[in-house]
């Protein structure tokens, strides 16, 4: 029996089907490559942010406005020029994912330095939580609202999020999971999870948070008196532990110079808060 081959119409049909499949595959591959070029990996983000922190520690004089404005922008190129990263750190799977012109944000909260590399390089304001993103407390314990900040990379400003933009509540008398939602203008919402448990939390590795009373940078004239305004310390389990704060550093108002006051505290379980610094300029 003679085998029957494809007719012209059948052949054309197969070719059309193959064309459609190839078009779909090209679209998927192109979209995948585009995504790969636009988004850095977690390890790349961590490297950039850690490098920016080291940059701040060693080259703070290059961004003097951070003391007055509590925020500064540098570029990936700056970290590249200082030798913190190199070309191989900018690619993943042989595709460029980070541009040297990308901005890296350095900002201060209560004198503590933080760094942020926004993968999308979004020009809209960014909401950043203060304190942990997940908090565990026992039934009938106390919930402390840490708040959040809004970072505007266009105008290079940082400000506390207005409490009116914080919604949600925590019923500390009832077990459950609660959400506190932080929103600002058209920015994406940021959420904090609060877990109320009817058991004693076995482990506590959450650091207390120190908040300065008054400005983080103070300017005085020679001969003026420096008045220590102190700080407040809150712990997730121990509550208000302000009385445990230790303050070190001397301010000599008889001599021009820049002086530093350091604020430290540890909770009952030995978790040490990030050291907070107040800068005092005597002119």
Helices and strands as residue ranges (DSSP letters): H 8-38, H 42-59, G 60-63, H 65-69, E 71-75, H 76-81, G 87-90, E 91-92, E 95-96, E 103-109, E 112-116, E 126-129, E 134-138, E 148-152, E 157-160, G 163-165, E 166-167, E 176-182, E 190-197, E 209-212, E 217-220, E 231-235, E 239-240, G 242-244, E 246-248, E 257-264, E 276-282
